[in-house]
Amino acid sequence: MLYNFYLIESLTDNNLNYLFEEYIIEVHISNIHKRESFRHNSYVSQKSTAVIAGFGIDGYKIALEKMINLCSS
């Protein structure tokens, strides 16, 4: 679970904000809400524009398509 802290720290670091100025989409292969209760809370979600969960590896394709749409508008 420590990786969550490292990720959110990176997303909120003033020196790295230029990398994450616009959109962040968090992707989970499985539906985290059907899994163990400790997986229901994500620190990255606090900083995310959207969360995609439960679509398997297709979630990455969905996220990429949505990211393209967001950046194009």
Secondary structure, DSSP 8 states (H G I E B T S, - for coil): -HHHHHHHHHHH-TTTGGGSSS--EEEESS-GGGS-GGGS--TGGGT-SEEEESSTTHHHHHHHHHHHHHHH-
